[in-house]
Amino acid sequence: MPMQAVNTMSISASKVKVETIANALNSAAKVETRDEEEETTISDLYASPRDAVDAEINKTKTQAGEESDDDELFQPPPPAPDCSICIQPLPIYSTSATVYEACCGQQICGGCSREAVRATQRLNDTNISMGMGKKKLLKPSCPFCRAPTARTEREYMDRVRDRMKVDDHNAFHAMAGHFKGGTWGMPKSERMARKHYERGAELGNLHSMYCLAVNWYRVGEDRDEAMQRKLYETAAKQGHVWSRHNLGEMESNNGNIDAALKHWIISSSGGHDLSIKEISNLFQEGHLTKEEYGSVLRAFQTAKDDLKSKARTRFIQTKADSVDWMFFDKEKGISFRE
């Protein structure tokens, strides 16, 4: 076949191919245009003026949203986290009944921390009675990770700072407390305390949320009831019973006794003493039936029993709110004091 004929056939085939592609593109464009026209028509149907109806619909949605928020707020709180050692619920409403181990970041109950120190002390007493020198004495250690206990306040605070570098919310809360009280070598500073509480709250620390609400948004120049309520509600939904109790106080002060009672029933079921006293007063005023009051009392007692142990009771009795009694003493072996 002549070369000219071959070229003519190739050009014709290319033209057909180009025309086919062009037709396909035109068809797609027509479909898109038709879809847009249909969408415009549907939008026009819903764009008709219905101001009164729209206002009523928005009002209903707002009310439904508020009811939904209330339902979520009054849901039963999640169970308290367990102590990593004794596997009993932690008293999350009381930092004085727990100990923060800055070596590993664990929050354990004071009873387990105290008993670990006591066990080491008993072993050392036995070793001394058997004639072993003080060089053989055991050093106290974390009951969870077994890291040696800090020898000084400075060493302990260095560990807290290390935990802050990995965004440990308990570390920020602990540091805030030392700035607020001016303890453990930290200068007393409300500004630095607030800064660390805010960071702890951002990371999810319930105690930090509570401290911010109580110390800054409830009183003083920055008093903000809306922010105070928001912090309380956020912490209360996650089981912080002090925040829940204070929500009840806010509702009671505003005359919303039914809402206050709901809050106090939930916080009393977490073992909160002040809440059960408020409920007792409301019972005497006739806001609860005898059966309802009895049910609340049983839930309260169950919570108290779950949080109770002999070791925890002894820890609280020694008033060991700080961990200074856990520091290692070269002369005595352990500086624990009854």
Secondary structure, DSSP 8 states (H G I E B T S, - for coil): --HHHHHHHHHHHHHHHHHHHHHHHHHHHHHHHHHHHHHHHHHHHHTS--HHHHHHHHHHHHHHHHHHHHHHHTS------B-TTT--B--TT-GGGEEEETTTTEEEEHHHHHHHHHHHHHHHHHHHHTT--GGG----B-TTT--B--SSHHHHHHHHHHHHHTT-HHHHHHHHHHHHHT-TT----HHHHHHHHHHHHHTT-HHHHHHHIIIIISSSTT--HHHHHHHHHHHHHTT-HHHHHHHHHHHHHTT-HHHHHHHHHHHHTTT-HHHHHHHHHHHHTTSS-HHHHHHHHHHHHHHHHHH--HHHHHHHHTT--SSGGGSEETTTEE----
